[in-house]
Amino acid sequence: MDDLNTDMNESGRGRRRSGGRDMRRSERGTGATRGVHVPYITRGIPTYDVMGEENLLKIEAAADRILAETGLEFRDDPEALDLWRRAGAKVEGVSVKFEPGMLREIVRTAPAEFTQHARNPANNVQIGGRNVVFAPAYGSPFVMDLDRGRRFGTIEDFTNFIKLAQSSPWFHHSGGTICEPTDVPVNKRHLDMVYAHIKYSDRAFLGSVTAAERAADSVEMARILFGADMADRNCVIMGNFNVNSPLVWDGTMTRGMREYARAGQGTILVPFILGGAMGPVTSAGAIAQALAETLAGCALTQLERPGAPVVFGNFLSSMSLRSGSPTFGTPEPAIGSMVIGQLARRLNLPLRCAGNFTTSKLPDAQAMMEGTMS
């Protein structure tokens, strides 16, 4: 009856409706998704402001104290130290200290919202503001399937994950290092990875960050894809850079982020803090540290090129103080992400968070509950 798709008119005779099997075939042939696929989500619900103004000011004051009294180290990047020195920071060796308010003033030049262009213009994503962009997971060293179990990733796995993400209407972005393809030499791995994103996805993507020259290669490949004029005037690629918490920016990261910023391309700057290991065990202390680390990175991109797109990143989690193992999916990181969101909005910067955390090793009830909470 479904294939016939008939109803009865007033005289009781069957009448064929428009649609049915032919319509479904037509939709499959044209790639229609019946309204499911959208290039990004425009959020209609309010933000969750879980922390009041008084406590937000305390967090910001704690971050200012970290920046002014302890400072951050910027290792193996003399050019970054020169930029800080010219900006008025106090530089002693590789240690850099900042007067309260200095970094907030510098990041004022960063855009609150920007477009990352995709190979298919219909899949351009709007970053920041009320826009939400979902991307695949990043940085997995292992993969697992039913046939071969848990193992190191390969370029075949990497390509398959890109194809899976491309086929899903629930993703808006192709991501970056979905898994680490360990069967390709490190010195050329980034070329294969960026090429796979370009070939097997028509969405926006992230490039390499593991060395300054690999960051430059990624930007150059995007220039080839989009054209030099287009790439020079628009964000066509981004890189995801991690702080070496606690309070260290490694030269590999800062040289790479400056490479992207110098070309006018986007950077996502993310502390990786496990409470009790790379940061304080208290949520408030870890959030203050994360704010200090990220704010310094965002400001450095603006010293390199004012107006370069930059995303305020966040990865807060916890660890078991009994075993030393990470405990993803606990309540503290979920609450911490909400507070970081408030801090990013106060800085008028786009936000990057990670979700669906779980400590479970299987897709079970624990994974469902922890993933939903985070």
C-alpha positions as CSV (number, residue, x, y, z in Angstrom):
1,M,0.0,0.0,0.0
2,D,2.9,2.4,0.7
3,D,4.2,2.0,-2.8
4,L,0.8,2.6,-4.3
5,N,0.4,5.6,-2.0
6,T,-3.3,6.1,-2.8
7,D,-6.2,7.8,-1.0
8,M,-9.9,7.9,-1.8
9,N,-11.6,10.8,-3.5
10,E,-15.2,11.7,-2.8
11,S,-16.5,9.1,-5.3
12,G,-14.6,6.4,-3.5
13,R,-12.1,5.7,-6.4
14,G,-8.4,5.4,-5.8
15,R,-6.2,8.4,-6.8
16,R,-2.4,8.4,-7.0
17,R,-0.7,11.0,-4.8
18,S,2.4,12.9,-6.1
19,G,5.5,11.3,-4.7
20,G,5.8,7.6,-3.8
21,R,8.5,5.3,-5.1
22,D,9.3,7.5,-8.0
23,M,9.8,10.6,-5.8
24,R,12.1,8.7,-3.4
25,R,14.1,7.4,-6.3
26,S,14.4,10.9,-7.7
27,E,15.6,12.2,-4.3
28,R,18.2,9.5,-4.0
29,G,19.4,10.3,-7.5
30,T,19.8,14.0,-6.9
31,G,21.3,13.6,-3.4
32,A,18.4,15.4,-1.7
33,T,18.3,15.0,2.0
34,R,14.7,16.2,2.7
35,G,15.8,19.2,4.7
36,V,18.1,17.2,7.1
37,H,21.4,18.5,5.8
38,V,22.2,22.1,6.6
39,P,25.7,23.7,6.3
40,Y,25.6,24.7,10.0
41,I,23.1,25.3,12.8
42,T,21.9,28.7,13.9
43,R,21.2,28.3,17.6
44,G,17.8,29.3,18.7
45,I,18.0,28.3,22.4
46,P,19.6,30.5,25.1
47,T,23.2,29.9,26.3
48,Y,23.7,28.2,29.7
49,D,25.2,30.9,31.9
50,V,25.9,28.8,35.0
51,M,28.3,31.2,36.7
52,G,27.3,34.6,38.0
53,E,29.1,37.9,37.3
54,E,30.9,38.0,40.7
55,N,32.5,34.6,40.2
56,L,33.3,35.3,36.5
57,L,35.2,38.4,37.7
58,K,37.1,36.2,40.2
59,I,38.1,33.7,37.5
60,E,39.3,36.6,35.2
61,A,41.2,38.1,38.1
62,A,42.9,34.8,38.9
63,A,43.9,34.4,35.2
64,D,45.3,38.0,35.2
65,R,47.3,37.1,38.3
66,I,48.7,34.0,36.6
67,L,49.7,36.0,33.6
68,A,51.3,38.9,35.6
69,E,53.0,37.0,38.4
70,T,53.8,33.5,37.0
71,G,53.6,34.2,33.2
72,L,53.9,31.7,30.4
73,E,56.9,30.2,28.7
74,F,57.2,30.5,24.9
75,R,59.9,28.0,24.0
76,D,62.0,27.6,20.8
77,D,60.4,30.6,19.0
78,P,62.5,33.8,19.2
79,E,60.2,35.6,16.8
80,A,57.3,35.1,19.2
81,L,59.4,36.6,22.0
82,D,60.3,39.6,19.8
83,L,56.6,40.1,19.1
84,W,55.8,40.1,22.8
85,R,58.7,42.4,23.6
86,R,57.5,44.9,21.0
87,A,54.0,44.7,22.3
88,G,55.2,45.7,25.8
89,A,55.2,42.4,27.7
90,K,57.9,41.6,30.2
91,V,60.2,39.0,28.5
92,E,62.9,37.2,30.6
93,G,64.5,34.4,28.7
94,V,61.6,32.3,27.5
95,S,59.3,33.5,30.3
96,V,56.7,36.2,29.3
97,K,54.6,38.2,31.8
98,F,51.7,40.4,30.9
99,E,50.1,43.4,32.7
100,P,46.4,42.9,33.5
101,G,44.2,43.8,30.6
102,M,47.0,43.8,28.0
103,L,45.9,40.6,26.3
104,R,42.3,41.5,26.2
105,E,43.1,44.7,24.5
106,I,45.2,42.9,21.9
107,V,42.5,40.3,21.0
108,R,40.0,43.1,20.2
109,T,41.2,42.9,16.6
110,A,40.1,39.3,16.2
111,P,36.7,38.8,14.5
112,A,33.8,37.7,16.6
113,E,32.4,35.8,13.6
114,F,33.9,34.6,10.3
115,T,33.2,32.3,7.4
116,Q,35.4,29.3,6.6
117,H,34.9,28.5,3.0
118,A,34.4,25.0,1.6
119,R,35.2,23.4,-1.7
120,N,31.4,23.4,-2.2
121,P,30.2,26.9,-1.4
122,A,26.9,25.5,-0.2
123,N,28.9,23.9,2.7
124,N,30.6,27.1,3.9
125,V,30.4,27.3,7.6
126,Q,29.9,30.4,9.8
127,I,32.1,30.3,12.9
128,G,31.1,32.3,16.0
129,G,28.0,34.2,17.0
130,R,24.9,32.0,17.3
131,N,26.2,29.5,14.9
132,V,27.1,25.9,15.8
133,V,29.3,23.7,13.6
134,F,29.7,20.0,14.3
135,A,33.0,18.2,13.2
136,P,34.3,14.7,13.7
137,A,36.6,13.7,16.6
138,Y,40.2,14.8,16.5
139,G,43.5,13.2,17.2
140,S,42.6,9.5,17.9
141,P,45.8,7.4,18.0
142,F,43.8,4.1,17.7
143,V,40.9,2.9,15.6
144,M,38.6,-0.1,16.2
145,D,36.3,-2.2,14.0
146,L,34.5,-5.6,14.4
147,D,36.9,-7.4,12.0
148,R,40.4,-6.3,13.3
149,G,39.6,-4.9,16.7
150,R,41.7,-2.0,18.3
151,R,44.8,-1.1,16.3
152,F,46.9,1.9,15.1
153,G,45.2,3.9,12.4
154,T,46.2,3.8,8.7
155,I,45.6,6.1,5.8
156,E,42.9,3.8,4.6
157,D,41.1,4.3,8.0
158,F,41.6,8.0,7.7
159,T,40.1,8.1,4.3
160,N,37.2,6.0,5.3
161,F,36.4,8.3,8.3
162,I,36.4,11.3,5.9
163,K,34.0,9.5,3.6
164,L,31.7,8.5,6.5
165,A,31.7,12.1,7.8
166,Q,31.0,13.4,4.3
167,S,28.0,11.0,4.0
168,S,26.5,12.1,7.3
169,P,24.0,15.0,7.3
170,W,24.7,15.6,11.0
171,F,28.3,16.9,10.3
172,H,29.0,20.3,9.0
173,H,32.8,20.1,8.7
174,S,35.3,17.5,7.6
175,G,37.5,17.9,10.7
176,G,41.3,17.4,10.7
177,T,43.3,14.5,12.2
178,I,40.3,12.2,12.6
179,C,42.8,9.4,13.3
180,E,46.6,9.2,13.0
181,P,47.6,7.3,9.8
182,T,50.7,5.6,11.2
183,D,51.5,3.7,7.9
184,V,52.6,6.9,6.2
185,P,56.0,8.5,7.0
186,V,55.7,11.5,9.4
187,N,57.5,13.9,7.0
188,K,54.9,13.4,4.3
189,R,51.9,12.3,6.3
190,H,50.3,15.7,6.4
191,L,50.3,15.9,2.5
192,D,48.2,12.7,2.3
193,M,45.9,13.8,5.0
194,V,45.1,17.2,3.6
195,Y,44.7,15.7,0.1
196,A,42.3,13.2,1.5
197,H,40.1,15.9,2.9
198,I,40.2,17.8,-0.4
199,K,39.4,14.8,-2.5
200,Y,36.8,12.9,-0.4
201,S,35.0,15.8,1.2
202,D,33.5,19.0,-0.1
203,R,33.3,20.6,3.3
204,A,35.6,22.9,5.2
205,F,38.6,21.2,6.8
206,L,41.7,21.5,9.1
207,G,45.3,21.3,8.0
208,S,48.5,20.1,9.7
209,V,50.0,21.6,12.8
210,T,52.9,19.3,13.6
211,A,55.6,21.6,12.3
212,A,55.8,25.1,10.8
213,E,56.8,23.8,7.4
214,R,53.8,21.3,7.4
215,A,51.5,24.2,8.4
216,A,52.9,26.1,5.4
217,D,52.4,23.1,3.1
218,S,48.7,22.9,4.3
219,V,48.1,26.6,3.6
220,E,49.7,26.2,0.2
221,M,47.5,23.2,-0.7
222,A,44.5,25.3,0.2
223,R,45.8,28.1,-2.1
224,I,46.0,25.6,-4.9
225,L,42.5,24.4,-4.3
226,F,40.8,27.8,-3.9
227,G,43.1,30.0,-5.9
228,A,45.6,32.4,-4.4
229,D,43.4,35.5,-4.6
230,M,40.5,33.7,-2.9
231,A,42.8,32.3,-0.2
232,D,44.4,35.6,0.5
233,R,41.1,37.3,1.1
234,N,39.2,34.6,3.0
235,C,39.6,31.8,5.5
236,V,39.8,28.6,3.6
237,I,41.7,26.4,6.1
238,M,42.2,26.2,9.9
239,G,44.7,24.5,12.2
240,N,44.0,23.1,15.7
241,F,46.9,24.0,18.1
242,N,47.4,22.7,21.7
243,V,49.0,24.4,24.6
244,N,51.6,22.3,26.4
245,S,49.8,22.7,29.7
246,P,50.7,23.9,32.3
247,L,51.6,27.4,31.1
248,V,53.9,26.5,28.2
249,W,53.5,27.3,24.5
250,D,55.9,25.1,22.6
251,G,57.7,26.6,19.5
252,T,56.3,23.9,17.3
253,M,52.8,25.2,18.0
254,T,53.5,28.9,18.0
255,R,55.5,28.8,14.8
256,G,52.7,26.8,13.2
257,M,49.9,29.1,14.4
258,R,51.8,32.2,13.3
259,E,52.1,30.5,9.8
260,Y,48.3,30.2,9.6
261,A,47.7,33.7,11.0
262,R,50.3,35.3,8.7
263,A,48.3,33.9,5.7
264,G,45.0,35.2,7.1
265,Q,43.9,31.6,7.9
266,G,42.1,30.4,11.1
267,T,43.6,29.0,14.2
268,I,41.9,27.1,17.0
269,L,43.9,27.3,20.2
270,V,43.2,24.6,22.8
271,P,44.6,23.9,26.3
272,F,44.6,20.2,27.2
273,I,44.1,20.2,31.0
274,L,43.5,17.1,33.1
275,G,42.6,18.3,36.6
276,G,45.2,16.9,39.0
277,A,47.9,16.4,36.3
278,M,48.3,19.4,34.0
279,G,46.3,21.8,36.1
280,P,44.7,22.3,39.5
281,V,42.3,19.7,40.7
282,T,39.6,22.3,41.3
283,S,37.3,23.4,38.4
284,A,37.8,27.1,39.2
285,G,41.6,26.8,39.2
286,A,41.7,24.8,36.0
287,I,39.4,27.2,34.2
288,A,41.5,30.2,35.3
289,Q,44.6,28.4,33.9
290,A,42.8,27.6,30.7
291,L,41.8,31.2,30.3
292,A,45.3,32.5,30.8
293,E,46.8,30.0,28.3
294,T,44.3,30.4,25.6
295,L,44.1,34.2,25.9
296,A,47.9,34.4,25.4
297,G,47.7,32.2,22.3
298,C,44.9,34.2,20.8
299,A,46.8,37.5,21.4
300,L,49.9,36.1,19.7
301,T,47.9,35.5,16.4
302,Q,46.8,39.1,16.5
303,L,50.3,40.3,16.9
304,E,51.3,38.3,13.9
305,R,48.4,39.6,11.8
306,P,45.6,41.8,13.4
307,G,42.2,40.6,12.3
308,A,43.3,37.0,11.6
309,P,40.5,34.6,12.6
310,V,41.1,32.8,15.8
311,V,38.9,30.4,17.9
312,F,39.0,30.3,21.7
313,G,39.5,26.6,22.4
314,N,38.8,24.5,25.4
315,F,39.5,20.9,26.5
316,L,39.0,20.4,30.2
317,S,38.8,17.0,31.8
318,S,39.8,15.2,34.9
319,M,41.9,12.2,36.1
320,S,41.7,9.6,38.7
321,L,44.1,10.5,41.5
322,R,44.1,6.9,42.5
323,S,45.2,5.4,39.2
324,G,46.4,8.4,37.2
325,S,44.1,7.5,34.2
326,P,42.0,10.2,32.5
327,T,38.3,10.1,33.6
328,F,36.4,11.6,30.6
329,G,32.7,12.1,31.0
330,T,32.7,13.4,34.6
331,P,30.4,16.3,35.6
332,E,33.2,18.8,36.2
333,P,34.4,19.1,32.6
334,A,30.8,19.6,31.4
335,I,30.3,22.4,33.8
336,G,33.7,23.8,33.0
337,S,32.9,24.0,29.3
338,M,29.8,26.1,30.1
339,V,31.9,28.5,32.1
340,I,34.6,28.7,29.4
341,G,31.7,29.5,27.0
342,Q,30.8,32.5,29.2
343,L,34.4,33.7,29.3
344,A,34.7,33.4,25.5
345,R,31.5,35.4,24.9
346,R,32.9,38.1,27.3
347,L,36.0,38.3,25.0
348,N,33.7,38.3,21.9
349,L,35.6,35.3,20.4
350,P,34.2,32.1,18.8
351,L,34.4,29.0,21.0
352,R,35.5,25.5,20.3
353,C,34.5,22.8,22.8
354,A,34.6,19.0,22.7
355,G,31.6,16.8,23.8
356,N,30.3,13.3,24.0
357,F,33.1,12.4,26.5
358,T,33.0,9.0,28.2
359,T,35.4,6.7,30.1
360,S,33.6,3.6,28.8
361,K,35.4,1.4,26.3
362,L,32.2,0.2,24.8
363,P,29.1,1.8,23.3
364,D,27.0,0.9,26.4
365,A,24.7,2.6,28.9
366,Q,27.7,4.3,30.6
367,A,28.8,5.8,27.3
368,M,25.3,7.0,26.6
369,M,24.8,8.7,30.0
370,E,28.3,10.3,30.1
371,G,28.2,11.3,26.5
372,T,24.8,13.0,26.9
373,M,25.9,14.8,30.0
374,S,29.0,16.2,28.4
